[in-house]
C-alpha cells in the first residue's frame, strides 16, 4: 500500500533531514532567509554566521540548530538608531 504525503509534510521532512545532515557534519549555526534570497545557510563558526547576517539590509537572526537565538543583526534602517526624541515626536 502506497502512502501519499501532502506537500507541506514532504517539505518539512526535507528541511528536517537537511538540518540533521548539517548537524552530523558539525554545523552549529544557521541564518534563515527566503528561498529567493538564498535560503538557509549553515555555519560552523559564529563569526561567519554574524558576518553573513550583516550582508542583508533586513533584520536577520543567527540561530543555533535547535532554534535558539544567538545574535540579531539589525538592518541599517532600524528604529532604535533614531534619536530618542524622534521616537516621541518631540520637535523642539
Backbone as JSON Lines, residues from 0, in Angstrom:
{"i":0,"aa":"X","n":[0.84,-1.17,0.0],"ca":[0.0,0.0,0.0],"c":[0.89,1.24,0.0]}
{"i":1,"aa":"X","n":[0.63,2.11,-0.94],"ca":[1.43,3.33,-1.08],"c":[0.76,4.48,-0.33]}
{"i":2,"aa":"X","n":[1.56,5.18,0.5],"ca":[1.03,6.31,1.25],"c":[1.48,7.59,0.56]}
{"i":3,"aa":"X","n":[0.52,8.45,0.24],"ca":[0.9,9.71,-0.38],"c":[0.88,10.81,0.69]}
{"i":4,"aa":"X","n":[1.91,11.61,0.69],"ca":[2.02,12.7,1.65],"c":[1.77,14.03,0.94]}
{"i":5,"aa":"X","n":[1.17,14.97,1.65],"ca":[0.95,16.26,1.03],"c":[2.26,17.04,0.98]}
{"i":6,"aa":"X","n":[2.26,18.14,0.27],"ca":[3.48,18.91,0.0],"c":[4.13,19.43,1.28]}
{"i":7,"aa":"X","n":[3.34,19.93,2.22],"ca":[3.92,20.52,3.44],"c":[4.63,19.46,4.3]}
{"i":8,"aa":"X","n":[4.09,18.26,4.32],"ca":[4.74,17.18,5.08],"c":[6.06,16.8,4.42]}
{"i":9,"aa":"X","n":[6.07,16.72,3.09],"ca":[7.3,16.4,2.37],"c":[8.36,17.47,2.6]}
{"i":10,"aa":"X","n":[7.97,18.75,2.51],"ca":[8.93,19.83,2.7],"c":[9.45,19.86,4.14]}
{"i":11,"aa":"X","n":[8.58,19.6,5.1],"ca":[9.01,19.54,6.49],"c":[10.03,18.43,6.7]}
{"i":12,"aa":"X","n":[9.81,17.3,6.06],"ca":[10.74,16.18,6.16],"c":[12.08,16.53,5.53]}
{"i":13,"aa":"X","n":[12.05,17.17,4.35],"ca":[13.28,17.55,3.66],"c":[14.08,18.55,4.5]}
{"i":14,"aa":"X","n":[13.4,19.54,5.06],"ca":[14.07,20.54,5.89],"c":[14.68,19.88,7.12]}
{"i":15,"aa":"X","n":[13.94,18.98,7.73],"ca":[14.43,18.28,8.91],"c":[15.67,17.44,8.57]}
{"i":16,"aa":"X","n":[15.64,16.75,7.45],"ca":[16.77,15.91,7.06],"c":[17.99,16.76,6.71]}
{"i":17,"aa":"X","n":[17.77,17.92,6.08],"ca":[18.89,18.81,5.76],"c":[19.53,19.32,7.04]}
{"i":18,"aa":"X","n":[18.7,19.7,8.02],"ca":[19.21,20.19,9.29],"c":[19.99,19.09,10.02]}
{"i":19,"aa":"X","n":[19.48,17.87,10.0],"ca":[20.16,16.77,10.67],"c":[21.48,16.41,9.97]}
{"i":20,"aa":"X","n":[21.5,16.51,8.64],"ca":[22.73,16.26,7.9],"c":[23.79,17.28,8.27]}
{"i":21,"aa":"X","n":[23.41,18.56,8.33],"ca":[24.36,19.6,8.69],"c":[24.83,19.44,10.14]}
{"i":22,"aa":"X","n":[23.95,18.96,10.99],"ca":[24.35,18.72,12.38],"c":[25.37,17.6,12.45]}
{"i":23,"aa":"X","n":[25.19,16.56,11.65],"ca":[26.16,15.47,11.61],"c":[27.51,15.93,11.07]}
{"i":24,"aa":"X","n":[27.48,16.89,10.15],"ca":[28.72,17.43,9.59],"c":[29.41,18.41,10.53]}
{"i":25,"aa":"X","n":[28.71,18.81,11.59],"ca":[29.34,19.67,12.59],"c":[28.89,21.11,12.57]}
{"i":26,"aa":"X","n":[27.91,21.47,11.75],"ca":[27.43,22.85,11.72],"c":[26.73,23.16,13.04]}
{"i":27,"aa":"X","n":[26.88,24.39,13.51],"ca":[26.3,24.78,14.79],"c":[25.3,25.93,14.65]}
{"i":28,"aa":"X","n":[25.41,26.73,13.6],"ca":[24.59,27.94,13.46],"c":[23.96,27.99,12.08]}
{"i":29,"aa":"X","n":[22.84,28.72,11.99],"ca":[22.19,28.91,10.7],"c":[21.57,30.3,10.64]}
{"i":30,"aa":"X","n":[21.5,30.82,9.42],"ca":[20.83,32.08,9.14],"c":[19.74,31.75,8.14]}
{"i":31,"aa":"X","n":[18.49,32.01,8.51],"ca":[17.38,31.66,7.63],"c":[16.96,32.87,6.81]}
{"i":32,"aa":"X","n":[16.74,32.63,5.54],"ca":[16.25,33.66,4.62],"c":[15.2,33.02,3.73]}
{"i":33,"aa":"X","n":[14.49,33.87,2.99],"ca":[13.55,33.35,2.0],"c":[14.34,32.62,0.91]}
{"i":34,"aa":"X","n":[13.72,31.65,0.3],"ca":[14.4,30.84,-0.72],"c":[14.9,31.72,-1.87]}
{"i":35,"aa":"X","n":[14.18,32.8,-2.18],"ca":[14.57,33.7,-3.25],"c":[15.89,34.4,-2.92]}
{"i":36,"aa":"X","n":[16.12,34.66,-1.63],"ca":[17.32,35.37,-1.2],"c":[18.46,34.44,-0.81]}
{"i":37,"aa":"X","n":[18.38,33.2,-1.2],"ca":[19.48,32.28,-0.94],"c":[19.13,31.14,0.0]}
{"i":38,"aa":"X","n":[18.0,31.19,0.67],"ca":[17.61,30.11,1.56],"c":[18.41,30.07,2.84]}
{"i":39,"aa":"X","n":[18.31,29.0,3.57],"ca":[19.01,28.84,4.84],"c":[20.48,28.53,4.61]}
{"i":40,"aa":"X","n":[21.33,29.23,5.35],"ca":[22.77,28.98,5.28],"c":[23.22,28.42,6.62]}
{"i":41,"aa":"X","n":[24.11,27.43,6.56],"ca":[24.62,26.78,7.76],"c":[26.09,27.15,7.96]}
{"i":42,"aa":"X","n":[26.49,27.31,9.22],"ca":[27.84,27.75,9.53],"c":[28.42,26.96,10.68]}
{"i":43,"aa":"X","n":[29.74,26.82,10.66],"ca":[30.44,26.14,11.73],"c":[30.95,27.12,12.77]}
{"i":44,"aa":"X","n":[31.25,28.36,12.35],"ca":[31.76,29.38,13.26],"c":[30.73,30.5,13.42]}
{"i":45,"aa":"X","n":[30.58,30.99,14.63],"ca":[29.64,32.07,14.91],"c":[30.03,33.34,14.18]}
{"i":46,"aa":"X","n":[31.32,33.63,14.09],"ca":[31.77,34.85,13.41],"c":[31.36,34.85,11.94]}
{"i":47,"aa":"X","n":[31.41,33.7,11.29],"ca":[31.0,33.6,9.88],"c":[29.49,33.81,9.75]}
{"i":48,"aa":"X","n":[28.73,33.28,10.68],"ca":[27.27,33.45,10.64],"c":[26.89,34.91,10.86]}
{"i":49,"aa":"X","n":[27.56,35.59,11.79],"ca":[27.27,37.0,12.05],"c":[27.65,37.84,10.83]}
{"i":50,"aa":"X","n":[28.77,37.54,10.22],"ca":[29.2,38.27,9.02],"c":[28.18,38.1,7.89]}
{"i":51,"aa":"X","n":[27.67,36.9,7.71],"ca":[26.66,36.65,6.69],"c":[25.36,37.36,7.0]}
{"i":52,"aa":"X","n":[24.98,37.44,8.27],"ca":[23.74,38.1,8.65],"c":[23.81,39.6,8.39]}
{"i":53,"aa":"X","n":[24.99,40.19,8.49],"ca":[25.15,41.63,8.25],"c":[25.15,41.99,6.77]}
{"i":54,"aa":"X","n":[25.22,41.02,5.89],"ca":[25.25,41.31,4.45],"c":[23.89,41.76,3.93]}
{"i":55,"aa":"X","n":[22.83,41.43,4.65],"ca":[21.48,41.75,4.19],"c":[21.02,43.06,4.8]}
{"i":56,"aa":"X","n":[20.11,43.75,4.12],"ca":[19.59,45.01,4.63],"c":[18.4,44.81,5.56]}
{"i":57,"aa":"X","n":[17.97,43.6,5.72],"ca":[16.85,43.32,6.62],"c":[17.37,42.84,7.96]}
{"i":58,"aa":"X","n":[16.46,42.69,8.88],"ca":[16.8,42.15,10.2],"c":[16.99,40.65,10.06]}
{"i":59,"aa":"X","n":[18.17,40.17,10.39],"ca":[18.46,38.75,10.29],"c":[18.81,38.19,11.66]}
{"i":60,"aa":"X","n":[18.41,36.97,11.9],"ca":[18.67,36.31,13.17],"c":[19.59,35.12,12.93]}
{"i":61,"aa":"X","n":[20.64,35.02,13.75],"ca":[21.51,33.84,13.73],"c":[20.96,32.88,14.77]}
{"i":62,"aa":"X","n":[20.65,31.66,14.34],"ca":[20.06,30.64,15.2],"c":[21.04,29.51,15.43]}
{"i":63,"aa":"X","n":[20.9,28.82,16.55],"ca":[21.56,27.53,16.7],"c":[20.7,26.52,15.96]}
{"i":64,"aa":"X","n":[21.2,25.32,15.77],"ca":[20.41,24.33,15.03],"c":[19.16,23.87,15.79]}
{"i":65,"aa":"X","n":[19.11,24.12,17.1],"ca":[17.89,23.78,17.84],"c":[17.03,25.03,18.07]}
{"i":66,"aa":"X","n":[17.18,26.04,17.2],"ca":[16.34,27.23,17.13],"c":[16.37,28.09,18.39]}
{"i":67,"aa":"X","n":[17.56,28.37,18.89],"ca":[17.75,29.36,19.94],"c":[18.44,30.56,19.31]}
{"i":68,"aa":"X","n":[17.92,31.76,19.6],"ca":[18.53,32.96,19.04],"c":[19.9,33.18,19.65]}
{"i":69,"aa":"X","n":[20.88,33.43,18.79],"ca":[22.23,33.69,19.25],"c":[22.58,35.16,19.03]}
{"i":70,"aa":"X","n":[22.16,35.71,17.88],"ca":[22.54,37.07,17.52],"c":[21.47,37.63,16.59]}
{"i":71,"aa":"X","n":[21.17,38.91,16.74],"ca":[20.23,39.58,15.86],"c":[20.97,40.72,15.16]}
{"i":72,"aa":"X","n":[21.03,40.67,13.83],"ca":[21.67,41.71,13.05],"c":[20.59,42.62,12.5]}
{"i":73,"aa":"X","n":[20.52,43.84,13.01],"ca":[19.54,44.8,12.53],"c":[20.03,45.43,11.24]}
{"i":74,"aa":"X","n":[19.1,45.71,10.35],"ca":[19.45,46.39,9.11],"c":[19.79,47.85,9.37]}
{"i":75,"aa":"X","n":[20.19,48.56,8.33],"ca":[20.57,49.97,8.52],"c":[19.4,50.88,8.84]}
{"i":76,"aa":"X","n":[18.18,50.41,8.68],"ca":[17.01,51.25,8.91],"c":[16.3,50.92,10.21]}
{"i":77,"aa":"X","n":[17.0,50.4,11.16],"ca":[16.42,50.04,12.46],"c":[16.01,51.3,13.21]}
{"i":78,"aa":"X","n":[14.81,51.28,13.81],"ca":[14.29,52.45,14.5],"c":[15.04,52.77,15.79]}
{"i":79,"aa":"X","n":[15.74,51.81,16.36],"ca":[16.46,52.06,17.6],"c":[17.67,52.97,17.37]}
{"i":80,"aa":"X","n":[18.07,53.14,16.1],"ca":[19.19,54.02,15.79],"c":[18.75,55.48,15.69]}
{"i":81,"aa":"X","n":[17.46,55.74,15.8],"ca":[16.94,57.09,15.74],"c":[17.1,57.73,17.12]}
{"i":82,"aa":"X","n":[17.32,59.02,17.12],"ca":[17.47,59.75,18.39],"c":[16.22,59.53,19.24]}
{"i":83,"aa":"X","n":[16.36,59.36,20.56],"ca":[15.2,59.09,21.43],"c":[14.1,60.14,21.35]}
{"i":84,"aa":"X","n":[14.45,61.39,21.13],"ca":[13.41,62.42,21.0],"c":[12.58,62.23,19.73]}
{"i":85,"aa":"X","n":[13.16,61.66,18.71],"ca":[12.43,61.44,17.47],"c":[11.36,60.36,17.66]}
{"i":86,"aa":"X","n":[11.59,59.43,18.56],"ca":[10.58,58.41,18.83],"c":[9.35,59.01,19.49]}
{"i":87,"aa":"X","n":[9.51,60.07,20.25],"ca":[8.38,60.72,20.93],"c":[7.83,61.88,20.13]}
{"i":88,"aa":"X","n":[8.32,62.08,18.94],"ca":[7.89,63.16,18.04],"c":[8.09,64.53,18.68]}
{"i":89,"aa":"X","n":[9.16,64.68,19.42],"ca":[9.49,65.96,20.06],"c":[10.19,66.82,19.02]}
{"i":90,"aa":"X","n":[9.66,67.99,18.72],"ca":[10.18,68.79,17.6],"c":[10.99,70.0,18.01]}
{"i":91,"aa":"X","n":[11.14,70.31,19.3],"ca":[11.93,71.49,19.67],"c":[13.38,71.22,19.72]}
